[in-house]
Amino acid sequence: MKFSGRELEFGERTLIMGILNVTPDSFSDGGDYSSVDRAVEHAKEMLRDGADIIDIGGESSRPGHTRISTEEELRRVIPVIKRLREETNAIMSLDTIRAEVAEEAIKNGIHIINDIWGFQEDKKLADVAAKYQTPVILMHNHVGNEYDCDVVEAIKKFLMESVKIAKSAGVKDDMIILDPGLGGFGKTVEHNFEIMCRLGEIKDLGYPVLIGTSRKSIIAKVLDVPPKDRDIGTAATTALGIVQGMDIVRVHNVLANVHAAKVTDAIIRRN
């Protein structure tokens, strides 16, 4: 995947996406990196630990979160993007559901758009991605946690509709990454267990796949520990995902998951 003078290579090893929440209310690290200086320093730490991508989020998507204005989201993310563009060579993605925010972020240095509604909330996001030939991460989401069919089949149907929206707007096929939306996003813990066992079916759709299990309910259900004590459990899901062909893992603790990915890759991706 080539874009903006950058490149991501899939298949040789698992790529690590480090989470940078510049929010006061995210479920795991809300408020930890809400100042620009602290956010930038944390991003640099994740890069030193081996992150391939820094994923910046200005609005929490945890259950029960309060929506913020476009202006507030821009106020939170743009200064961080500018600083990282100036001070690092990081590949940066932006976690947003707003076309206006995405376009301004791309103008200031963002390379990838990560939409938790897969272009089905704001279809103008697809137009922005096509205009700037920006790679996109299309995630499955759902209101409520009831489905009229098998949950994995529902995810596949949703994601292929998102792909259709993207391609109809002019996003190239080789600029698309899929995400089944593990954690909340309209799924029970049992749904998440089922999805984790069938990730290969998402991979069979023909696109690179990202998973984001870091510190989420799927781990809390088993370990019953606070979010920041769930990194070892997260590493277990990283390994399980790699075994099923996952290309990117989105995590809070980069170093732990770099180690988990390196060991699993050494076993699974042998030539």
SENU-238241 format. One record per residue (C-alpha): z, x, y. Coordinates in Angstrom, 3 decimals. Layout:
% SENU-238241
> w,u,v
> Z,X,Y
...
***
This chain:
% SENU-238241
> w,u,v
> 0.000,0.000,0.000
> -1.226,1.722,3.176
> -0.300,0.520,6.668
> 0.247,1.953,10.152
> -0.291,5.487,8.901
> 2.350,4.953,6.198
> 2.160,4.433,2.462
> 4.247,2.863,-0.295
> 3.383,3.779,-3.864
> 4.397,1.379,-6.615
> 4.864,2.166,-10.278
> 5.875,5.822,-10.162
> 9.500,5.132,-9.266
> 11.673,2.344,-7.926
> 11.800,2.097,-4.133
> 15.133,1.576,-2.405
> 15.468,-0.734,0.598
> 18.658,-0.248,2.601
> 20.166,-3.311,4.272
> 20.964,-3.008,7.982
> 22.595,-6.212,9.204
> 23.050,-6.164,12.977
> 24.925,-9.454,12.799
> 28.536,-10.524,13.362
> 28.595,-12.945,10.425
> 26.775,-11.594,7.356
> 28.729,-12.229,4.144
> 29.342,-8.572,3.223
> 29.166,-6.440,6.339
> 29.129,-8.854,9.268
> 30.187,-7.064,12.434
> 30.180,-3.593,10.865
> 26.948,-2.532,12.556
> 26.570,-4.948,15.460
> 26.496,-2.172,18.075
> 23.249,-0.224,18.444
> 24.923,3.167,17.971
> 26.704,2.142,14.773
> 23.573,0.474,13.403
> 21.428,3.531,14.044
> 23.970,5.903,12.520
> 24.259,3.729,9.413
> 20.465,3.631,9.063
> 20.363,7.420,9.272
> 23.059,7.640,6.602
> 21.036,5.385,4.304
> 17.943,7.515,4.890
> 19.901,10.659,4.004
> 21.090,8.908,0.841
> 17.500,8.218,-0.197
> 16.432,4.874,1.272
> 12.662,4.404,1.353
> 12.789,1.391,3.690
> 15.347,0.159,6.222
> 15.500,-3.642,6.349
> 16.856,-4.871,9.685
> 18.300,-8.352,10.010
> 19.472,-10.015,13.203
> 20.401,-13.443,11.836
> 22.651,-14.106,8.853
> 21.220,-16.111,5.962
> 24.529,-16.555,4.118
> 25.422,-20.117,3.052
> 26.744,-22.087,6.021
> 25.465,-19.628,8.609
> 24.957,-20.726,12.213
> 21.416,-20.486,13.553
> 20.895,-18.362,16.647
> 18.248,-18.522,19.353
> 15.058,-16.500,19.391
> 16.364,-14.687,22.455
> 19.591,-13.715,20.711
> 17.761,-12.457,17.635
> 15.506,-10.316,19.815
> 18.520,-9.005,21.735
> 20.117,-7.872,18.489
> 17.166,-6.250,16.737
> 14.779,-4.776,19.313
> 17.107,-2.032,20.670
> 17.864,-0.895,17.110
> 14.174,-0.851,16.183
> 13.316,1.184,19.265
> 16.056,3.736,18.588
> 15.069,4.160,14.950
> 11.421,4.535,15.909
> 12.356,7.284,18.376
> 14.948,9.101,16.258
> 13.698,8.753,12.680
> 10.534,8.506,10.640
> 11.820,5.458,8.762
> 9.646,2.738,7.335
> 11.259,-0.369,8.818
> 11.093,-3.986,7.726
> 12.416,-6.955,9.673
> 14.161,-9.873,8.019
> 13.128,-12.840,10.186
> 11.762,-16.363,9.923
> 10.360,-16.467,13.461
> 6.785,-15.515,14.376
> 7.742,-14.688,17.967
> 10.437,-12.267,16.828
> 8.141,-10.700,14.240
> 5.368,-10.033,16.756
> 7.695,-8.449,19.301
> 9.270,-6.337,16.564
> 5.887,-5.112,15.318
> 4.969,-4.088,18.859
> 8.167,-2.019,18.982
> 7.801,-0.256,15.642
> 8.438,-2.590,12.680
> 6.130,-1.955,9.712
> 6.905,-4.831,7.299
> 7.821,-8.493,7.754
> 10.394,-9.909,5.321
> 10.418,-13.730,5.416
> 13.112,-15.536,3.406
> 10.997,-18.700,3.520
> 7.734,-17.133,2.365
> 5.703,-18.374,5.370
> 6.633,-21.975,4.528
> 9.108,-22.401,7.409
> 6.991,-20.918,10.218
> 3.376,-20.564,9.111
> 2.585,-18.732,12.355
> 4.299,-15.738,10.762
> 1.275,-15.439,8.480
> -0.997,-15.294,11.523
> 1.116,-12.517,13.051
> 1.055,-10.498,9.829
> -2.717,-10.904,9.563
> -3.265,-10.001,13.222
> -1.458,-6.672,12.860
> -2.340,-6.095,9.170
> 1.364,-5.870,8.423
> 2.697,-5.887,4.846
> 4.780,-8.938,4.019
> 7.649,-9.778,1.679
> 7.441,-13.433,0.664
> 10.718,-14.798,-0.693
> 11.442,-18.005,-2.553
> 13.892,-20.398,-0.918
> 14.971,-23.963,-1.588
> 17.114,-26.655,0.013
> 19.866,-27.717,-2.389
> 20.057,-26.377,-5.929
> 18.309,-29.060,-7.958
> 14.763,-28.675,-9.252
> 12.358,-31.086,-10.883
> 11.249,-28.401,-13.342
> 12.361,-25.092,-14.832
> 13.773,-22.903,-12.018
> 11.544,-19.903,-12.764
> 8.465,-22.133,-12.882
> 9.511,-23.614,-9.526
> 9.857,-20.131,-8.048
> 6.448,-19.088,-9.328
> 4.830,-22.218,-7.879
> 6.514,-21.666,-4.500
> 5.563,-17.994,-4.342
> 1.927,-18.649,-5.168
> 1.824,-21.257,-2.399
> 3.212,-18.592,-0.061
> 0.506,-16.188,-1.227
> -2.091,-18.876,-0.516
> -0.760,-19.345,3.031
> -0.772,-15.594,3.613
> -4.287,-15.038,2.322
> -5.653,-18.067,4.166
> -4.357,-16.533,7.405
> -6.066,-13.236,6.617
> -3.294,-11.175,5.029
> -4.894,-8.851,2.491
> -3.926,-9.214,-1.141
> -2.703,-5.620,-1.328
> -0.265,-6.217,1.548
> 1.851,-8.789,-0.321
> 5.238,-8.257,-2.010
> 7.122,-11.090,-3.747
> 10.869,-11.787,-3.931
> 12.364,-14.480,-6.221
> 15.275,-15.015,-3.802
> 18.250,-14.137,-5.983
> 21.737,-14.956,-4.738
> 21.966,-18.121,-2.669
> 18.749,-19.633,-1.370
> 19.009,-22.840,-3.396
> 20.213,-21.370,-6.678
> 23.358,-21.721,-8.738
> 24.935,-18.757,-10.488
> 23.437,-19.977,-13.754
> 20.014,-20.141,-12.094
> 20.458,-16.525,-11.040
> 21.382,-15.444,-14.558
> 18.265,-17.182,-15.863
> 16.036,-15.575,-13.245
> 17.463,-12.112,-13.933
> 16.530,-12.528,-17.609
> 12.967,-13.582,-16.737
> 11.977,-11.297,-13.870
> 8.978,-10.166,-15.872
> 7.430,-13.582,-15.299
> 7.540,-12.998,-11.539
> 6.002,-9.552,-12.043
> 3.208,-11.172,-14.083
> 2.031,-12.972,-10.927
> 0.301,-9.685,-10.108
> 2.161,-8.400,-7.040
> 4.881,-5.823,-6.387
> 8.282,-7.493,-6.681
> 11.497,-6.936,-4.736
> 14.915,-8.141,-5.824
> 18.014,-8.487,-3.652
> 21.160,-8.950,-5.718
> 23.391,-6.651,-3.698
> 27.041,-7.824,-3.656
> 25.955,-11.440,-4.220
> 27.410,-14.355,-6.171
> 25.734,-13.313,-9.416
> 28.049,-10.286,-9.405
> 31.068,-12.061,-7.916
> 30.965,-14.633,-10.733
> 31.434,-11.902,-13.329
> 33.738,-9.464,-11.551
> 35.726,-11.726,-9.187
> 36.078,-8.990,-6.555
> 35.402,-8.885,-2.776
> 31.840,-8.130,-1.587
> 32.411,-4.430,-0.855
> 33.758,-3.891,-4.390
> 30.553,-5.153,-6.017
> 28.406,-2.019,-5.771
> 28.796,-0.960,-9.412
> 27.855,-4.477,-10.480
> 24.872,-4.301,-8.130
> 23.744,-1.062,-9.785
> 23.792,-2.847,-13.155
> 21.393,-5.490,-11.824
> 19.226,-2.732,-10.349
> 18.865,-1.161,-13.785
> 18.136,-4.529,-15.417
> 15.512,-5.267,-12.789
> 13.774,-1.920,-13.280
> 13.591,-2.507,-17.030
> 11.633,-5.698,-16.221
> 9.210,-3.989,-13.842
> 10.788,-4.479,-10.423
> 9.332,-2.268,-7.707
> 11.905,-2.459,-4.883
> 15.637,-3.126,-4.822
> 17.289,-4.271,-1.593
> 20.869,-2.949,-1.440
> 23.876,-2.221,0.758
> 25.045,0.939,-1.037
> 21.948,3.094,-1.101
> 23.344,6.173,-2.872
> 24.793,4.260,-5.832
> 21.507,2.480,-6.404
> 19.408,5.614,-5.908
> 21.396,7.130,-8.764
> 21.056,4.010,-10.920
> 17.314,3.847,-10.235
> 16.716,7.539,-10.947
> 18.395,7.355,-14.335
> 16.665,4.102,-15.290
> 13.289,5.333,-14.033
> 13.665,8.546,-16.060
> 14.047,6.433,-19.193
> 11.668,3.554,-18.482
> 8.820,5.127,-16.477
> 8.099,8.060,-18.787
> 4.453,9.136,-18.939
***
